[in-house]
Amino acid sequence: MKVAQIGTGGWGKNHTRILSQLGVLTAVCDADKERSKEYSEKYSVNSYDSLTLRLFVRQLQPTHKLQINLFKKRKMCLLKNL
């Protein structure tokens, strides 16, 4: 399973670190382009800001059957709000 961390402030920076340590972090996204770039370089993953996130979200797929409905709702919210 691969995980993209959306938001690198507050708890997001801790989640990013742990996901990297687990070897599942594939990308970071933050509205602050500089912070997103900083974390992507620190953890050697892709970087996204709110504009490029829309393209990235369209490629995401849920990894567990029970997550599908919640995933679809979140994906639609992200696509509508960006």
RATAJO-V379845 format. One line per field, one symbol per residue. ss: DSSP state (h for helix, s for strand, l for the rest). phi: phi as a letter, one per 30 degrees, with the letter a starting at -180 (. if undefined). burial: # if it has 9 or more other ideal C-beta (glycine too) atoms within 8 Angstrom, else .. Layout:
BEGIN
ss=???
phi=???
burial=???
END
This chain:
BEGIN
ss=llssssllllhhhhhhhhhhhhllssssslllhhhhhhhhhhhllssslhhhhhhhhlllllllhhhhhhhhhhhhhhhhhl
phi=.cbcccjbchdeddddddddddicdcabbaddeddddeddddchbdbbcddddeddddcdbdcbedddddedddddddddcc
burial=...##..#...##.###.##....#.####.#..###.##..#.#.###...##.##..#......##..#...#..##...
END
